[in-house]
Amino acid sequence: MSDARSVGPRDQKSADAHQLDAIAWALFLIWIGIAVLAKIGWGWSLLGISAIILGAQATLWRKVEKVDAFSVVCGLVFLVGGTWELFGLTWPLAPVLLILLGVGMLWNAVFGARAN
């Protein structure tokens, strides 16, 4: 038996995804440091986090890698939260997001079962 393993296309994709994950975490930490030092506020901080998360997922998609749906949802929530904060909208964000989440779950439960 040999300890050396050949790296196939599937292994290379995993290595690429791992490297992208490390880069995204590094950018996240750098952005948080900049946001705290510059005191830029919650709106811009959330938009920056959203850009990092969604950018990483878009890069995975472009490389024909598996995109993490949870990360995309988190990125979109940060995007909505940052936009909400920047525009100073008066509606409370949490109840609106909970309603949308509930509607999405209800839709999936009712219409998703029919697709199977």
Backbone as CSV, one residue per row, in Angstrom:
resi,resn,N_x,N_y,N_z,CA_x,CA_y,CA_z,C_x,C_y,C_z
1,MET,0.832,-1.195,0.000,0.000,0.000,0.000,0.864,1.241,0.000
2,SER,0.407,2.218,-0.697,1.140,3.473,-0.780,0.413,4.544,0.018
3,ASP,1.175,5.382,0.702,0.583,6.476,1.465,0.233,7.663,0.570
4,ALA,0.898,7.725,-0.583,0.623,8.836,-1.497,-0.719,8.600,-2.161
5,ARG,-1.545,9.597,-2.129,-2.867,9.516,-2.742,-2.907,10.434,-3.950
6,SER,-3.531,9.964,-5.004,-3.692,10.830,-6.167,-4.856,11.776,-5.891
7,VAL,-4.702,12.958,-6.361,-5.742,13.959,-6.169,-6.556,14.015,-7.455
8,GLY,-7.788,13.559,-7.371,-8.682,13.570,-8.516,-9.475,14.859,-8.555
9,PRO,-10.289,15.018,-9.581,-11.094,16.246,-9.703,-11.991,16.477,-8.496
10,ARG,-12.559,15.403,-7.952,-13.448,15.561,-6.804,-12.672,16.054,-5.581
11,ASP,-11.463,15.505,-5.370,-10.637,15.942,-4.249,-10.188,17.394,-4.429
12,GLN,-9.881,17.776,-5.664,-9.450,19.140,-5.926,-10.573,20.126,-5.634
13,LYS,-11.797,19.781,-6.000,-12.918,20.662,-5.703,-13.072,20.845,-4.207
14,SER,-12.903,19.776,-3.452,-13.002,19.878,-1.998,-11.899,20.772,-1.454
15,ALA,-10.711,20.659,-2.005,-9.602,21.510,-1.575,-9.886,22.970,-1.924
16,ASP,-10.451,23.193,-3.109,-10.811,24.565,-3.508,-11.864,25.143,-2.570
17,ALA,-12.871,24.330,-2.250,-13.934,24.797,-1.349,-13.369,25.085,0.035
18,HIS,-12.444,24.246,0.489,-11.824,24.469,1.802,-11.014,25.763,1.802
19,GLN,-10.269,26.001,0.737,-9.477,27.223,0.637,-10.381,28.452,0.606
20,LEU,-11.466,28.369,-0.155,-12.411,29.491,-0.227,-13.037,29.762,1.135
21,ASP,-13.348,28.714,1.876,-13.900,28.865,3.219,-12.916,29.593,4.130
22,ALA,-11.641,29.215,4.059,-10.616,29.872,4.872,-10.466,31.346,4.491
23,ILE,-10.521,31.631,3.193,-10.425,33.017,2.722,-11.623,33.828,3.220
24,ALA,-12.823,33.247,3.133,-14.027,33.953,3.581,-13.954,34.252,5.076
25,TRP,-13.499,33.292,5.879,-13.374,33.541,7.318,-12.345,34.631,7.594
26,ALA,-11.238,34.622,6.867,-10.218,35.666,7.047,-10.793,37.038,6.710
27,LEU,-11.511,37.127,5.589,-12.140,38.393,5.208,-13.172,38.834,6.233
28,PHE,-13.924,37.874,6.764,-14.912,38.180,7.807,-14.236,38.818,9.020
29,LEU,-13.157,38.211,9.505,-12.457,38.749,10.683,-11.847,40.115,10.400
30,ILE,-11.259,40.268,9.213,-10.691,41.569,8.834,-11.789,42.622,8.785
31,TRP,-12.932,42.269,8.177,-14.047,43.223,8.062,-14.578,43.618,9.437
32,ILE,-14.737,42.653,10.327,-15.227,42.971,11.673,-14.252,43.919,12.372
33,GLY,-12.953,43.654,12.243,-11.951,44.538,12.840,-12.038,45.948,12.296
34,ILE,-12.166,46.066,10.977,-12.285,47.382,10.342,-13.568,48.069,10.804
35,ALA,-14.669,47.333,10.823,-15.961,47.918,11.212,-15.926,48.433,12.642
36,VAL,-15.283,47.694,13.536,-15.211,48.119,14.937,-14.296,49.336,15.079
37,LEU,-13.124,49.283,14.445,-12.185,50.405,14.554,-12.748,51.680,13.928
38,ALA,-13.411,51.546,12.791,-13.933,52.717,12.089,-15.299,53.160,12.619
39,LYS,-15.907,52.353,13.482,-17.227,52.654,14.044,-18.224,53.000,12.934
40,ILE,-18.336,52.110,11.967,-19.168,52.409,10.797,-20.650,52.124,11.016
41,GLY,-20.995,51.462,12.082,-22.401,51.214,12.381,-22.866,49.849,11.907
42,TRP,-24.045,49.478,12.419,-24.592,48.143,12.144,-24.968,47.947,10.689
43,GLY,-25.538,48.943,10.064,-25.998,48.801,8.687,-24.884,48.399,7.736
44,TRP,-23.802,49.178,7.730,-22.669,48.870,6.852,-21.965,47.588,7.273
45,SER,-21.903,47.332,8.574,-21.276,46.095,9.048,-22.019,44.876,8.517
46,LEU,-23.345,44.902,8.610,-24.146,43.779,8.125,-24.055,43.635,6.612
47,LEU,-24.010,44.747,5.895,-23.869,44.674,4.443,-22.519,44.076,4.050
48,GLY,-21.471,44.423,4.777,-20.151,43.848,4.502,-20.121,42.349,4.752
49,ILE,-20.735,41.917,5.853,-20.807,40.489,6.162,-21.608,39.773,5.080
50,SER,-22.696,40.379,4.664,-23.519,39.806,3.600,-22.711,39.652,2.314
51,ALA,-21.953,40.665,1.961,-21.149,40.610,0.740,-20.126,39.478,0.797
52,ILE,-19.518,39.272,1.951,-18.532,38.202,2.104,-19.203,36.838,1.956
53,ILE,-20.310,36.631,2.666,-20.997,35.339,2.631,-21.527,35.046,1.227
54,LEU,-22.254,35.997,0.654,-22.836,35.770,-0.671,-21.756,35.689,-1.752
55,GLY,-20.683,36.442,-1.585,-19.569,36.365,-2.536,-18.907,34.997,-2.521
56,ALA,-18.734,34.439,-1.333,-18.143,33.095,-1.230,-19.054,32.060,-1.877
57,GLN,-20.346,32.165,-1.646,-21.279,31.205,-2.231,-21.368,31.381,-3.752
58,ALA,-21.301,32.611,-4.233,-21.317,32.854,-5.679,-20.059,32.268,-6.327
59,THR,-18.934,32.376,-5.643,-17.696,31.799,-6.158,-17.801,30.282,-6.227
60,LEU,-18.371,29.664,-5.198,-18.584,28.212,-5.238,-19.480,27.846,-6.418
61,TRP,-20.535,28.594,-6.623,-21.459,28.323,-7.712,-20.761,28.433,-9.066
62,ARG,-19.918,29.473,-9.216,-19.189,29.665,-10.478,-18.174,28.553,-10.719
63,LYS,-17.646,27.973,-9.643,-16.686,26.877,-9.774,-17.389,25.520,-9.858
64,VAL,-18.698,25.530,-9.978,-19.529,24.331,-10.058,-19.326,23.465,-8.810
65,GLU,-19.266,24.122,-7.682,-19.190,23.452,-6.383,-20.575,23.462,-5.763
66,LYS,-20.742,22.691,-4.708,-22.012,22.661,-3.985,-22.164,23.956,-3.182
67,VAL,-23.271,24.626,-3.398,-23.580,25.871,-2.678,-24.345,25.500,-1.417
68,ASP,-23.986,26.133,-0.303,-24.649,25.878,0.975,-25.870,26.791,1.092
69,ALA,-27.051,26.198,1.022,-28.301,26.976,1.055,-28.424,27.759,2.355
70,PHE,-28.002,27.181,3.471,-28.081,27.885,4.755,-27.237,29.153,4.724
71,SER,-26.043,29.064,4.154,-25.179,30.249,4.067,-25.805,31.320,3.187
72,VAL,-26.447,30.906,2.103,-27.109,31.870,1.223,-28.234,32.572,1.976
73,VAL,-29.024,31.806,2.727,-30.118,32.405,3.507,-29.547,33.371,4.545
74,CYS,-28.487,32.960,5.231,-27.861,33.860,6.223,-27.353,35.134,5.551
75,GLY,-26.717,35.002,4.404,-26.234,36.167,3.671,-27.362,37.105,3.288
76,LEU,-28.480,36.521,2.852,-29.630,37.345,2.491,-30.241,38.027,3.712
77,VAL,-30.260,37.332,4.843,-30.780,37.940,6.076,-29.888,39.119,6.494
78,PHE,-28.569,38.944,6.399,-27.662,40.047,6.714,-27.857,41.203,5.732
79,LEU,-28.086,40.887,4.465,-28.330,41.914,3.462,-29.589,42.708,3.791
80,VAL,-30.667,42.003,4.108,-31.921,42.670,4.460,-31.747,43.488,5.744
81,GLY,-31.081,42.899,6.732,-30.869,43.608,7.998,-30.043,44.867,7.832
82,GLY,-28.983,44.784,7.026,-28.148,45.956,6.789,-28.888,47.045,6.038
83,THR,-29.635,46.639,5.019,-30.425,47.598,4.254,-31.489,48.235,5.137
84,TRP,-32.121,47.403,5.948,-33.145,47.875,6.882,-32.573,48.959,7.793
85,GLU,-31.394,48.685,8.321,-30.748,49.624,9.251,-30.333,50.916,8.542
86,LEU,-29.761,50.795,7.354,-29.289,51.980,6.629,-30.425,52.915,6.244
87,PHE,-31.546,52.345,5.841,-32.675,53.173,5.444,-33.537,53.593,6.620
88,GLY,-33.232,53.093,7.806,-33.965,53.476,9.000,-35.452,53.163,8.911
89,LEU,-35.777,52.015,8.357,-37.185,51.637,8.220,-37.815,51.464,9.592
90,THR,-39.048,51.883,9.693,-39.702,51.898,11.008,-40.393,50.584,11.349
91,TRP,-40.634,49.715,10.366,-41.233,48.424,10.687,-40.216,47.575,11.419
92,PRO,-40.651,46.862,12.418,-39.700,45.978,13.107,-39.297,44.810,12.191
93,LEU,-37.994,44.588,12.051,-37.473,43.595,11.115,-37.775,42.163,11.540
94,ALA,-37.575,41.827,12.803,-37.721,40.436,13.257,-39.112,39.868,12.965
95,PRO,-40.206,40.577,13.308,-41.520,40.005,12.997,-41.755,39.799,11.502
96,VAL,-41.268,40.712,10.675,-41.437,40.567,9.229,-40.682,39.333,8.732
97,LEU,-39.444,39.147,9.204,-38.672,37.969,8.809,-39.329,36.682,9.306
98,LEU,-39.875,36.702,10.511,-40.561,35.513,11.026,-41.795,35.176,10.194
99,ILE,-42.538,36.195,9.796,-43.716,35.973,8.950,-43.282,35.374,7.606
100,LEU,-42.251,35.944,6.998,-41.768,35.421,5.721,-41.254,33.993,5.856
101,LEU,-40.557,33.711,6.937,-40.079,32.349,7.183,-41.249,31.387,7.334
102,GLY,-42.262,31.794,8.085,-43.442,30.960,8.276,-44.184,30.713,6.976
103,VAL,-44.331,31.760,6.155,-44.995,31.608,4.860,-44.196,30.646,3.975
104,GLY,-42.873,30.776,3.993,-42.024,29.878,3.205,-42.150,28.430,3.662
105,MET,-42.178,28.217,4.965,-42.320,26.862,5.499,-43.692,26.289,5.163
106,LEU,-44.725,27.123,5.276,-46.076,26.681,4.944,-46.172,26.325,3.462
107,TRP,-45.618,27.167,2.612,-45.610,26.906,1.175,-44.937,25.569,0.878
108,ASN,-43.774,25.348,1.491,-43.029,24.109,1.277,-43.813,22.897,1.786
109,ALA,-44.478,23.039,2.928,-45.238,21.925,3.497,-46.444,21.581,2.624
110,VAL,-47.103,22.601,2.084,-48.309,22.352,1.291,-47.973,21.953,-0.149
111,PHE,-47.122,22.737,-0.794,-46.842,22.508,-2.214,-45.624,21.631,-2.447
112,GLY,-44.711,21.587,-1.480,-43.533,20.729,-1.621,-43.889,19.265,-1.528
113,ALA,-44.903,18.910,-0.732,-45.330,17.513,-0.587,-45.952,17.008,-1.888
114,ARG,-46.584,17.876,-2.642,-47.210,17.479,-3.910,-46.175,17.137,-4.967
115,ALA,-45.017,17.799,-4.898,-43.965,17.545,-5.879,-43.374,16.159,-5.721
116,ASN,-43.432,15.608,-4.511,-42.875,14.272,-4.273,-43.900,13.295,-4.647
